Amino acid sequence: MTTSIDYFRILSLNCRKQPEVLLSLLNDTDPAKYDALCIQEPPLRLRELRAFRSSAWHLMLPPTDFTSDKPIERAALYVNRNIPSHCYTQLPIPSFDIVALTFTVSDHIFSLFSIYNPPQSDATLASLQHFLRPIPNPLILAGDFNQHHPLWSGTNHPARTRSSDTTTMLQVLHDNHLELCLPPGTPTFFSDAHHTWSTLDLVLASPNLHEHLVKCTTGHGHGSDHRSILATFSLAHTTRNPNERPLWKDTDWETFTKHFTTQITATFPPHLLNSIQTTHDIDRVADALYQALDQAKASSVPIAKPSPFSAIEVQNLKNQGLYTLCIIDTVLYMMYI
């Protein structure tokens, strides 16, 4: 069973490499309200630590096959697990500062980027300019660009905009016809050194996606010195019903095998399977396998009863339980010292 969603909702945040910031974001963000989380400067060793994996979000990290160096990811992307995995594909971009996915939702195909560009540098922007050239799809770019310009900074920081070289950034916007989603001058970053706010975090979109923009605003920073950016686009799509959890242990395997065999044989007779020659043929077989497995599952795997608690309520109950245990341990310690 699937649910129709009228909007595609994105949250973007620079976590300042702080584990508690990302944990707060993952624990407090309701999966029913967002489809993708674009992360910049995540905690170190994000790839290795299980604490940052989530049952509600699928973590996408930069590929590692382009270098033998130890990866230090400065960009990441979480996708809502209720979005079927066949609806998005990761782009093989050889950069630890960029993660990009191509989504296919309803009648729309677009590429979503999570980007981190270091301060006083154009390194990521120069790479981005190269990577974007062959991509034919409309774009949504979300991230921390670390650039000052009146176009997005407004008139609040004339000295900084004069000293910031934004040539490459402006060229990226011009070449790809990107438009600002966040209103100019919206503060997104607080400088501890200068005690001032500035606009470093942006969401940019191609014109045919920008016309679907419903709203773009800032939100809670979860302890970061950056505010999160919340962007909503009127792009209808379907998601799996979050309340449906297959009980695989109770699968009727005889029925499953029968339905799967019938479906796959009708779609691809044995002689056709032996004549696969092109990548298009492989894609057709893969699609048929997915559909056959999905139909076999629907006919033979029972569904668990939904929990009366939301994901956030469950997390709150866990936190309350841990807090209570800490109090009990403290009391017992004080009684016996």
Secondary structure, 3 states (H helix, E strand, C coil): CEEEECCEEEEEEECCCCHHHHHHHHHHCCCCCCCEEEEECCCCCCCCCHHHCCCCEEEECCCCCCCCCCCCCCEEEEEECCCCHHHEEECCCCCCCEEEEEEEECCEEEEEEEEECCCCCCHHHHHHHHHHCCCCCCEEEEEECCCCCHHHHCCCCHHHHHHCCCHHHHHHHHHCCCEECCCCCCCCEEECCCCEEECCEEEEECHHHHCCEEEEEEECCCCCCECEEEEEECCCEEEECCCCCECHHHCCHHHHHHHHHHHHHHHCCHHHHCCCCCHHHHHHHHHHHHHHHHHHHHHHCCECCCCCCCHHHHHHHHHHHHHHHHHHHHHHHHHHC
